[in-house]
Structure formats: structure tokens, C-alpha cells
Amino acid sequence: MKNTLMIKATLAGFFSLLLAPTVLANSDPVILKTAVVQTLLVPENEDSLSWERTFPETLVMSRELERAGIRGCGIFSFNIGKDGQANDIETEASAPSFGLSRLAKDYLREWRWKPKQNGGIEERVLLRLDFCITGETQEEAQQYCQYQATLQCKK
């Protein structure tokens, strides 16, 4: 009985090796680049907004989004408070809906704003963020993300 089990286990191991996917040792690893594009929806342009973003200076995909491999878009509404921080962040739409919304909200909470000369009062903002992971160069990723930002973002 013991020998029969051993033979069955050995045969099962042999056949699993035959059916395993083949990995080519000569393949070159490709490191994809990331990009983030911001589109202000309300107010309709940057000049109408009474705040300017000071942090992050350049939009870079957060480590959490990058590690999760999440790409897509989200439309978020939030208040910029007198302290220059985003609060009351709500997801209006996101694609994909799983994962992106929570991580993007965390990303928005990190942003800092300073009032323009006509600003300093709490203001409600509607903002679209596109997160892209693609291309072999940063320029390719940015171009793709600019294109993605022209497409509809649905839940």
C-alpha cells in the first residue's frame, strides 16, 4: 500500500512538471512606467480655482497604487479647507471600481494647497485623476495617460 501511494505521488509530480508553463530564461524584463494626469472639472479651469496645489509638485503615482498594479480613472469631489488640505473626499465615478477609489482618496489626502490672492476660503472641487502603467519610457506613459483622460470614466 505504501509503495502504491509513493508511485502515485511520483507520477503526479512527473505529470505536473510536464503540464507546467514554460518560462524562457532569455526573455528581457520590461519595466513599465507610470503616469498620473489631473483634469479639473469644477471649477472649469485653474484660474477660477482659488487654491493652487503645492504638494505634490509633480503628480507621481503613489507606491500603494503602483504596488497594487491599479490603473484606471476616478472622478472625485472634495473640499479644500482653510488649512489647505482636501477633506470630505467622495468618489463620483471610478474604473475599475475595486481598489482604485480607496487608494486614490488616500493619495488626495496627502495633497497640500495654498490660497491664491483671491482665495483662502473653503472650496468644493470636482477632479478627475487618471492612473496609467504602460510604456517603456516616461514619455510613452504620459502620452497614453493624456489619451486615457479623454475617454469616459464610469463606475
N, C-alpha and C positions, 0 to 999 in steps of 0.2 A: 504494500500500500504506500509506504513512504517513498519507494523508488518511482512509483507511478506519478505521484504528486510532483516529484523532482523533475521528471521528464516533461510533464505538462507545463510546469513553470519555465523550464528551459526553452521549450518550443514556443511558448507565449512570448518570451523575451526575444527570441530569434525573429519571429514574425513581426513584432513591434519595431524592430530595427529595420526590417525590410520596408515597412509602411511609413517610417518617419520621414518628414520633409527634409530635402537635401539643402544644405547651406553651402554656397560656394565660398571657398576661402579666398578667392581672388577678387571678390567684389569690393569696390571702394565705398567707404561710408560717406553718406551725404548728410551734411549738417544744414538743416533748413533754417532760414532766417525768419524773424518775427517783425511785425509792424502793427502799429495802432493808429487809427485815424479817428479824429474827433469831428463831428458835424454838429454845430449849434443849430437847433431848430426853433427855440423860443428863448429869448428874443431872436429875431430873424438874422441878425448879424452881430459881429463882435463889437461894433461901435455902439450899438444900443445897450449892450450889457454894461452895467455899472461896476463890474468887477473884472479883474484880469488874473488869470492863473499864474501863480508864482512857483508852485511845485506840483508836479514835476515840470521842470523847464521844457524838457523834450519828452513826448509820450513814448514810453517803453513798456512792453508787455510785462506785467507782474510775474514774479517767479512762480507763484501759485498757478496762474493761468498757463504759463509755459510748461510747467511740470505736468499739469493735467492734460496738456495737448489740446486744449479747448480753443477752437477758432469759431468765429461767427460774429453776430452783431447783437446789440442791445440798445433799446431806447429807454432812457432813464429821466425821471423828473426828480428834482431836489431843490432845496432851499440853500442859498449861500447866506449864512448867518453873519451877524455883525462881527463875529470872531474870525471870519474868513474861512470857515470850514463848511463842507457840504453836510447837510442833515436832512432828515425826513426823505431819504432816498427811496424811490419806488420804481419798480420795473414796469414799464408800459408795454414793452414787447421784447422778446429775445429769441434768437435762433442760434444754436439749439437751446431749448428751454432748460434742459438739465445741466446744472453746473455753472453755466456762464453767468447767470443772474447774481448768485451769491458772491462769486469771486469778483465780478465787476463792481458790485456795491462796495466790497472791501477796498478795492482799488480807488474808487471815488472818494471814500472816507479819508484816504491819505492825502488828497489834493489840498492845497492851500491857495487862498485867493486874497488879493489886496484890492481895496477900493480905488476906483479911478477918481478923478477930481469931482465928478458928479455922483459918485457912489457912496457906499458905506451903509446903505440900508439893506435890509433883508430882501432877497430877490429870488423868485421861483424860476428855475431854468429847466428846459427840456433839451436833452443832449443825446446824440447817437454816438456810440462807440463801436468801431469795427476792430476785431482782433484777428490777425492773419498769421498763419505759419506756413510759409511756402517760399520757394525760390532758393537759388544758390547764392544770390547776392542780396545785400540790403536794399538796393535799388529795385530789384525784381519784386521783393516782398512789399515795398512801399507802393509800387505801381499797381500790384494786384489788389492791395488794400484800398487804394483810391478807387479802383473799379468796383470792388465789392460794396463800397459806400454808396454807389449809385443804384444798387439793387434794393428791392423791398425787404424790410426786416419784419418778419411776422413771428407770432407766438406759435 
